[in-house]
Amino acid sequence: MDLVASGMNNHHIASTCFIGEKMVKNYINQLLAKLHSASRPKAAVKWPGTALSSATGLR
């Protein structure tokens, strides 16, 4: 989720983690479900430790 919150797309995340893009997509979908978020930006705001979560007071 840190990579998603930093703005990386699935291709770049897959390359960085040495896994397939389909696996990245599956992981992100699972994370979105656990965070009850409909989109990557909304999940990034909820993710602790990001500049967005700190700015909104979420932790």
C-alpha positions in Angstrom: 0.0 0.0 0.0 3.0 2.3 0.5 3.8 2.0 -3.2 0.1 2.8 -4.1 0.1 5.8 -1.8 3.3 7.1 -3.4 1.5 7.1 -6.8 3.0 4.1 -8.5 0.9 2.2 -11.0 0.5 -1.6 -11.2 3.2 -2.0 -13.7 5.8 -0.1 -11.6 4.7 -1.9 -8.5 5.1 -5.3 -10.2 8.5 -4.3 -11.5 9.7 -3.1 -8.1 8.4 -6.2 -6.2 9.4 -8.7 -9.0 5.8 -10.1 -9.2 3.2 -10.1 -12.0 0.8 -7.2 -12.6 -2.2 -9.5 -12.1 -0.9 -10.4 -8.6 -0.5 -6.6 -7.9 -4.1 -6.0 -9.0 -5.3 -8.8 -6.8 -3.4 -7.5 -3.8 -4.6 -3.9 -4.3 -8.2 -5.1 -4.7 -7.9 -6.9 -1.3 -6.4 -3.9 0.3 -9.2 -1.6 -1.0 -11.7 -4.0 0.4 -10.0 -4.1 3.8 -9.8 -0.3 3.9 -13.4 0.0 2.7 -12.3 2.2 -0.1 -13.7 2.5 -3.6 -10.5 3.9 -5.2 -6.7 4.0 -4.8 -6.7 7.8 -3.8 -9.3 7.2 -1.1 -7.3 4.3 0.2 -4.1 6.4 0.2 -5.8 9.0 2.4 -6.7 6.3 4.9 -3.3 4.6 4.9 -1.3 5.5 8.0 2.0 7.2 7.5 1.3 9.0 4.3 1.4 12.7 3.9 -2.3 12.7 3.1 -3.3 10.7 6.2 -1.2 13.1 8.4 -2.8 16.1 6.8 -6.3 14.9 7.4 -5.6 13.8 11.0 -6.1 10.1 10.2 -3.8 7.6 11.9 
